[in-house]
Amino acid sequence: MQAAVTLWSITGSPEPSTSVLEEFILPIVDGYGYGYGVFGDALRALARIGVSTPAVRPALLTVKGRDRRLCLHRDYRAVLQDEELRAAMEEVLALTVTVSRGSRR
């Protein structure tokens, strides 16, 4: 993920960085993936780049519609992390979507 953001910062081109970041976001829809921390990092990276991919938007809308916290903790941290991730999701949902050549979904 770090390499994807670094590549974008050097080239200024959103691809292939957005496709790489997409791979860290999409698995959360199916209930698996790298965890909520990595999910949040990928969302913040996409927001920094300023564009999203076609597959990310419906995935985030699915996750947003679920009636559960986006966190594994069962204490006050659940509320804090959930609010942070939902704010990051809203930021990415507001981005322009570009066609992703490397998209797998």
N, C-alpha and C positions, 0 to 999 in steps of 0.2 A: 504494500500500500504506500509506503514511504517513497519507494522508487517511482511509483505512478505520479505522485504529486511533484516530485523533483523533476521528472521528465516534462511535465506540463509547465513547471516554472521556468525551465530552460527553453523549451520550444514555443510556448504560448499556444500550442495546439491541444484542444481537449482530448483528441484521440491519440494514442490508445488508452490514455489514463482513465477516462470515464468508463471504458469497458472493463478495465481491471477493477475499479472501485465497485462497479455493478456486481461483480462476483462476490463481494463481501456483503452486499445488501440483500440480494435475492434469496439466499437460503433462509433468512429469518422468517419469510412467509410460510415456509413449510415446517417451521418449528425446529429447525436445526441451523447450524452454521457455526460461526466463530465466536458467538457470544454477543451480548448487548454492548459491551465496551468497544469491540471492533466495529460493530454495526454503527455506533455513534461516531467513531473515528472516520468511517467511510462517508457518512452523511456530511460531516463537517468538511471533509476534503472536497466532496462534490460542490458544496456551497462555496468553497474557496475558488474552485475552478469556474463556477458560475453557469454551468450547463448540466443537464441531466440526460439520461438515455430513455428511449421509449419504454423499456421494460421496468425501469425504476418507478415510474409514476403509478401504474396499477398495483405494483407490489406494495408501495407505501400506503396507498388507499386501502388495501386489504388489511395491512397491519393496523392502520389507524382505526379501522372499523371494529376491531376486536375489543371486547369488553374485559381486558385484563391489563395489568401493569406490565410495562416493558422493563422488567427487572427480576432478578432471581432472589433478591433480598425480601425478607418478610417483616421489615421494620421501617422506620422513617426514611431510610435510604431508598426504599422502593418508590416512594412518592417523589423524592428529589430526582432520581435517575429517570423515572417515567416522564416527568415534566421536561427534563432536559432533552430526552430523545424525541419527545413529541414536538418540541420547539424546533429541533433540527430537521425533523421530517417536514414540518410546515415550510421551513426555509427552502428545502429541496423541492417540494411540490410547487413552489412559486417560480422556480427556475424555468428557463427556456429549454425545451427538449430538442436534442440534436440526434440525427440518425447515427446509430452506432454500428460500425462495420463489424466489430467483433462480438456483438451481442449473441448470446446463446439461448435467449428466451424470447 
